[in-house]
């Protein structure tokens, strides 16, 4: 199949993944977007490389597409923003069949529809392995924009959900495929292959003036909380570590430490927030009423620097490092 023929089939899959303010989309030299007035643009880029971030043996094409977009949407959510458009640069090896590529776009487009994110264009090129590089643009009111550097001593550190399920799913996908039909193993695989970015939660938390800092947990709690502390010039204590039930169940079957998966595993795409202490209880009650689950308090922001457990044990940032 020629490049133009493949792009034509991709475009047919994306015709309804657009928006009124996308004036020119797939098929021209560049996209044209009409921004909203009184909004700030947030822009994020992530690259996924076969053999580093995923393997075709462990994931379907649709799951690869979903996961690639989910990583970018999670970054937008962590800024308190809503996604508006995405571009996709795709590198393909010679053994990659057109049907696989189209299935990848099916998975990507399905998540884009749910996230109301227009696919505005991109590029296709030859590469030694499958490479996906996505750029997502989001919009947010200036007053709702959240960053990493706003945490203050005394703030409550909280999460939008428990951790470790994605790391458990990776274990099932690559090492213990016999657990794939077990309920816990299946839940962990879903968390790993098709994670859901917390877009609604991010916008809701971003609208609260009591939320002082926010980041997603794509690289692991130990690494991402350390980044908040470094940016804010503070330290933190982790007092409670919420571990996903599927992670505990899978870890028990493979003799692994589920708390280590929760602390360092990453790719759960939950949001980590620093919340003004006096407002936490009220905000958590409203969060539970809005989303039907708890906003989980895990610790506190402290004076000084560094992360530690409640018993004083230091926590090194041992999550994902792209250069390690």
HUHUFEN-V880718 format. One record per helix or strand of 2 or more residues. SS is the DSSP state (helix for helix, strand for strand). FROM is the first residue (numbers start at 0). TO is the last residue. If there is no record, write none. Layout:
# HUHUFEN-V880718
ss->SS from->FROM to->TO
ss->SS from->FROM to->TO
This chain:
# HUHUFEN-V880718
ss->helix from->2 to->13
ss->strand from->21 to->23
ss->strand from->31 to->32
ss->strand from->39 to->49
ss->helix from->60 to->77
ss->strand from->81 to->91
ss->helix from->97 to->114
ss->strand from->117 to->125
ss->strand from->130 to->139
ss->helix from->141 to->143
ss->strand from->155 to->158
ss->helix from->164 to->173
ss->helix from->176 to->178
ss->helix from->182 to->192
ss->helix from->198 to->205
ss->strand from->210 to->215
ss->helix from->220 to->231
ss->strand from->234 to->237
ss->helix from->244 to->253
ss->helix from->257 to->263
ss->strand from->270 to->274
ss->helix from->276 to->290
ss->strand from->295 to->301
ss->strand from->305 to->308
